């Protein structure tokens, strides 16, 4: 009876180890968690497939939309000038409003 219990625990630990890369990818909300799971499921039985899926699951998660360059306040000032210029071109700002906003930005 004890042997059956140990066997079940051993099988559970083997399955948990086999799907460790998938568990890691899903817990980290990795953007490629489903492909990692598929690789782990179908090629995890090979040591190479398991190692590749493990390395992939612990790889860096970056969002492609986030810029890595830090802008200085001066750069931001010119971006704001471009924005109010486009608002003026679209007719959403009058010439006097544009000049007032431009003066505020250039003084700061």
N, C-alpha and C positions, 0 to 999 in steps of 0.2 A: 504494500500500500504506500509506503514511504517512497519507494522507487518511482511509482507513478506520479506522485506529487513533485518529486525532483525532476522527472522527465518533462512535466508540463512547465515547470519554472525554467528549465533549460531551453525548451522550445520557444517560450516567450522571450527570453533574453536573446536568443538567436534572431528572432524576427525583429526585435527592437534594434539590435545592432545592424541588421541588414538594411532597415529603413531609417537609420540615423541621419543620413544626408537629407532625406525628405522631411523628417521631423524638424531638422534645423532650418531648412528653407521655408517651411510653412510658419514656423514660430517667428522667424525674422521678417516675414512678409516679403520674401525675395521676389522681385518681378518675374523671374524665370522659375518659379516654384513648380509649375506643372511640367515643364520640360525636364527639370531635375528629377521629379518623381518618376517620369517615364523612363529616363536613363537608369535610375536606380532600380526600378521594377524589372526592366528587361535585361539590363547588362550588369546589375549589381552582383550577380553570381560570379562574374569574373572579377578578380581583384582590381584590375585596371578600371573597369566600369564603376566600381564602388568608390575607388579613390578619386576618379575624375568627378563624380557627382558630389562627393564630400568637399573637394576643393572648390567646386562651383558654388555649392551652398554656403560656404563661408566667405566667398569673395565679396568685395566691396559693393555696397548698394548705393548707387548714385542716381539722382533724378536728372534726366537729360535737360529739363527745362530750367534748372537752377544755374545761374552764372557763377563761375568760380572767381571771377575778377572782382575785386573790391573797387568801387568807384569812390573818388574823392568828392568832397562837397562842391568843388569847382566843376567837375564833370557833371554833377547833378544839376548845377545851375544852368548849364548849356542845354541839357536835356529838357529842362523846364521851359527854357526860352523856345526851343523847337516845338514843344507842345502848345504853348500859347500862340506861337506863330501859325501852327496848323489850325488852331481854333479860329484865329482871325481869318485865315484863308477860306474856311468853311462858312464864314459869316456868323459864327457864334459869339464873336467878340467884336465890338466896334473899335475903330482906330484909337479913340481916347482910352478905352479900357485896356487895349493892348499896350499902349505907351505907359499907362499907370502900372500895370503888372510888370512890364519890362524894367521900369525904373526901380521898383521894389526889389526885383531879383538882382539887379546890378549893384544896388547899394549894400545888400547883405553879404 
